[in-house]
């Protein structure tokens, strides 16, 4: 099996906007990311552990190869991240990790 790449974006969203954020992610942002053609599937998960504040989600996008992920980073990520940051300014904290799927 070819090793797939999982681009994991973990986002803690303020309590007062998390429903609006989740709706925007499902209806706008995730479809925009998938429309780049760089990923073959996605999933969104909610962390079950209690946070001091906010609600935390993990959005995982699966790429067929590192080349597809790198294309996304080079051509699409800056603009898509800018849109997210402008819309939810000061209402979220995000960090990104890159995983290699072994099996």
C-alpha positions as CSV (number, residue, x, y, z in Angstrom):
1,X,0.0,0.0,0.0
2,X,1.3,3.4,-0.9
3,X,1.9,5.5,2.2
4,X,-0.7,8.2,2.5
5,X,-0.2,11.6,4.1
6,X,-2.6,12.9,6.7
7,X,-2.7,16.7,7.2
8,X,-4.1,17.2,10.7
9,X,-5.4,20.7,11.7
10,X,-6.3,21.0,15.3
11,X,-8.4,24.0,16.2
12,X,-9.6,25.3,19.5
13,X,-12.6,27.6,18.8
14,X,-14.2,30.0,21.3
15,X,-17.4,28.7,22.8
16,X,-19.5,31.7,21.5
17,X,-18.7,31.0,17.9
18,X,-18.1,27.3,17.6
19,X,-21.4,26.4,16.0
20,X,-21.0,29.1,13.4
21,X,-17.4,28.0,12.8
22,X,-18.4,24.3,12.4
23,X,-21.1,25.3,9.9
24,X,-18.7,27.4,7.9
25,X,-16.1,24.7,7.9
26,X,-18.6,22.1,6.6
27,X,-20.2,24.4,4.0
28,X,-17.3,26.6,2.8
29,X,-13.8,25.8,4.0
30,X,-13.6,22.0,3.7
31,X,-15.3,22.0,0.3
32,X,-12.8,24.7,-0.8
33,X,-9.8,22.6,0.4
34,X,-11.2,19.5,-1.3
35,X,-11.8,21.4,-4.5
36,X,-8.0,21.9,-4.8
37,X,-7.7,18.2,-5.8
38,X,-4.8,17.7,-3.5
39,X,-6.7,15.5,-1.0
40,X,-8.7,12.3,-1.5
41,X,-10.8,12.3,1.7
42,X,-11.4,14.3,4.9
43,X,-12.9,13.9,8.4
44,X,-13.7,16.2,11.2
45,X,-13.6,15.1,14.8
46,X,-14.4,16.8,18.1
47,X,-12.0,16.2,21.0
48,X,-13.8,14.7,23.9
49,X,-11.4,15.8,26.6
50,X,-12.5,18.8,28.6
51,X,-10.8,22.1,27.7
52,X,-10.4,25.1,29.9
53,X,-12.2,27.1,27.3
54,X,-13.5,26.6,23.9
55,X,-14.2,23.6,21.8
56,X,-11.5,21.7,20.1
57,X,-11.8,20.0,16.7
58,X,-9.3,18.0,14.5
59,X,-9.8,18.2,10.8
60,X,-7.9,15.5,8.9
61,X,-7.3,15.7,5.1
62,X,-5.7,12.6,3.4
63,X,-3.4,13.1,0.5
64,X,-2.2,10.3,-1.8
65,X,1.4,11.5,-1.7
66,X,3.7,14.0,-0.1
67,X,3.8,15.7,-3.6
68,X,0.1,16.3,-3.4
69,X,0.4,17.8,0.1
70,X,3.3,20.0,-1.0
71,X,1.3,21.2,-3.9
72,X,-1.5,22.2,-1.5
73,X,0.9,24.0,0.7
74,X,2.5,25.9,-2.1
75,X,-0.5,26.8,-4.2
76,X,-3.6,26.9,-2.0
77,X,-2.9,26.9,1.8
78,X,-1.8,30.6,2.2
79,X,-5.1,31.9,0.8
80,X,-7.3,29.4,2.5
81,X,-5.7,30.0,5.8
82,X,-5.9,33.8,5.3
83,X,-9.7,33.5,4.7
84,X,-10.1,31.5,7.9
85,X,-8.0,33.8,10.0
86,X,-9.9,36.9,8.7
87,X,-13.3,35.4,9.4
88,X,-12.6,34.2,12.9
89,X,-9.9,36.6,14.0
90,X,-8.9,36.2,17.6
91,X,-11.5,33.5,18.2
92,X,-9.4,30.4,17.6
93,X,-6.0,28.8,18.0
94,X,-4.8,26.3,15.5
95,X,-1.8,24.0,15.0
96,X,-1.0,21.7,12.2
97,X,0.7,18.3,12.1
98,X,1.7,16.0,9.3
99,X,1.2,12.3,9.7
100,X,2.3,9.3,7.6
101,X,-0.3,6.6,7.4
102,X,1.5,3.3,7.9
103,X,-1.4,0.8,7.4
